[in-house]
Amino acid sequence: MKGLWTFLAGFVAACAFALLTRGRARGMGVRGAAAATGITRLDLNSASQADLEALGIESTLADRIVEQRPYRNKLELLERYVVGQALYEQIKDRVSVGSDEATKPIQVAS
């Protein structure tokens, strides 16, 4: 019986933690109502700042995404610290990088 109470206490704590972190993620970049605009997938290298905002990304983060172009893959949003993990999790299924950019050689300053 003691094991059951321990399990239930852990389960309740995990659920509370999930609810708290989900609430924080909502305030970190994606507006809930705007995220359901019907835009399904945007190319990070060609989308305008307005397109990114229509996806539900706040204007300051959309501007940062545009400034850091080009991207070889969408994971570079995290690798370059352009957006945080919470925002990336919310937009990763709605953004992409065109195959042309993924195959271009990396430009190195000379």
MISE-470271 format. One record per residue (C-alpha): z, y, x; residue in three letters; residue number from 1. Coordinates in steps of 0.05 Angstrom, whole numbers. Example, Ala and Ser with C-alpha at 12.3 -4.5 7.8 and 13.67 -1.06 7.14 Angstrom:
# residues 2
z / y / x / resn / resi
156 / -90 / 246 / ALA / 1 $
143 / -21 / 273 / SER / 2 $
END
This chain:
# residues 110
z / y / x / resn / resi
0 / 0 / 0 / MET / 1 $
16 / 47 / 58 / LYS / 2 $
-55 / 36 / 86 / GLY / 3 $
-85 / 56 / 19 / LEU / 4 $
-47 / 122 / 19 / TRP / 5 $
-68 / 136 / 90 / THR / 6 $
-141 / 122 / 72 / PHE / 7 $
-137 / 167 / 11 / LEU / 8 $
-105 / 224 / 51 / ALA / 9 $
-160 / 219 / 103 / GLY / 10 $
-214 / 218 / 50 / PHE / 11 $
-186 / 279 / 16 / VAL / 12 $
-181 / 316 / 83 / ALA / 13 $
-253 / 298 / 100 / ALA / 14 $
-278 / 323 / 32 / CYS / 15 $
-239 / 388 / 39 / ALA / 16 $
-268 / 399 / 109 / PHE / 17 $
-339 / 386 / 84 / ALA / 18 $
-330 / 436 / 28 / LEU / 19 $
-302 / 489 / 75 / LEU / 20 $
-358 / 481 / 127 / THR / 21 $
-412 / 481 / 73 / ARG / 22 $
-385 / 547 / 46 / GLY / 23 $
-386 / 578 / 116 / ARG / 24 $
-458 / 555 / 129 / ALA / 25 $
-481 / 591 / 67 / ARG / 26 $
-459 / 657 / 97 / GLY / 27 $
-493 / 644 / 164 / MET / 28 $
-565 / 660 / 149 / GLY / 29 $
-595 / 629 / 88 / VAL / 30 $
-586 / 662 / 21 / ARG / 31 $
-577 / 608 / -32 / GLY / 32 $
-620 / 637 / -88 / ALA / 33 $
-675 / 660 / -41 / ALA / 34 $
-678 / 591 / -7 / ALA / 35 $
-708 / 563 / -71 / ALA / 36 $
-770 / 607 / -71 / THR / 37 $
-819 / 549 / -71 / GLY / 38 $
-843 / 559 / 0 / ILE / 39 $
-844 / 489 / 29 / THR / 40 $
-862 / 493 / 103 / ARG / 41 $
-876 / 552 / 149 / LEU / 42 $
-905 / 551 / 219 / ASP / 43 $
-855 / 585 / 265 / LEU / 44 $
-911 / 613 / 308 / ASN / 45 $
-953 / 645 / 254 / SER / 46 $
-905 / 663 / 197 / ALA / 47 $
-890 / 736 / 189 / SER / 48 $
-820 / 763 / 186 / GLN / 49 $
-830 / 774 / 111 / ALA / 50 $
-851 / 700 / 103 / ASP / 51 $
-788 / 678 / 139 / LEU / 52 $
-746 / 724 / 95 / GLU / 53 $
-780 / 695 / 33 / ALA / 54 $
-757 / 627 / 58 / LEU / 55 $
-686 / 654 / 53 / GLY / 56 $
-672 / 673 / 125 / ILE / 57 $
-635 / 739 / 135 / GLU / 58 $
-678 / 795 / 164 / SER / 59 $
-641 / 799 / 231 / THR / 60 $
-650 / 724 / 243 / LEU / 61 $
-723 / 726 / 219 / ALA / 62 $
-735 / 783 / 270 / ASP / 63 $
-702 / 741 / 325 / ARG / 64 $
-747 / 681 / 308 / ILE / 65 $
-809 / 725 / 312 / VAL / 66 $
-787 / 757 / 378 / GLU / 67 $
-776 / 689 / 412 / GLN / 68 $
-846 / 661 / 400 / ARG / 69 $
-882 / 617 / 417 / PRO / 70 $
-846 / 552 / 401 / TYR / 71 $
-870 / 483 / 422 / ARG / 72 $
-826 / 449 / 371 / ASN / 73 $
-776 / 470 / 319 / LYS / 74 $
-717 / 444 / 360 / LEU / 75 $
-728 / 502 / 407 / GLU / 76 $
-693 / 545 / 354 / LEU / 77 $
-629 / 510 / 376 / LEU / 78 $
-647 / 500 / 450 / GLU / 79 $
-659 / 575 / 460 / ARG / 80 $
-599 / 595 / 417 / TYR / 81 $
-644 / 632 / 367 / VAL / 82 $
-606 / 604 / 308 / VAL / 83 $
-542 / 565 / 300 / GLY / 84 $
-533 / 492 / 281 / GLN / 85 $
-514 / 508 / 209 / ALA / 86 $
-576 / 550 / 196 / LEU / 87 $
-621 / 500 / 232 / TYR / 88 $
-596 / 444 / 187 / GLU / 89 $
-614 / 486 / 126 / GLN / 90 $
-684 / 505 / 148 / ILE / 91 $
-707 / 446 / 191 / LYS / 92 $
-745 / 413 / 134 / ASP / 93 $
-780 / 478 / 114 / ARG / 94 $
-807 / 500 / 182 / VAL / 95 $
-856 / 469 / 231 / SER / 96 $
-896 / 484 / 293 / VAL / 97 $
-971 / 476 / 292 / GLY / 98 $
-1000 / 421 / 335 / SER / 99 $
-1040 / 473 / 375 / ASP / 100 $
-977 / 504 / 403 / GLU / 101 $
-946 / 437 / 418 / ALA / 102 $
-1003 / 418 / 464 / THR / 103 $
-1011 / 484 / 501 / LYS / 104 $
-987 / 485 / 573 / PRO / 105 $
-925 / 525 / 588 / ILE / 106 $
-940 / 594 / 617 / GLN / 107 $
-900 / 609 / 680 / VAL / 108 $
-894 / 679 / 708 / ALA / 109 $
-929 / 687 / 775 / SER / 110 $
END
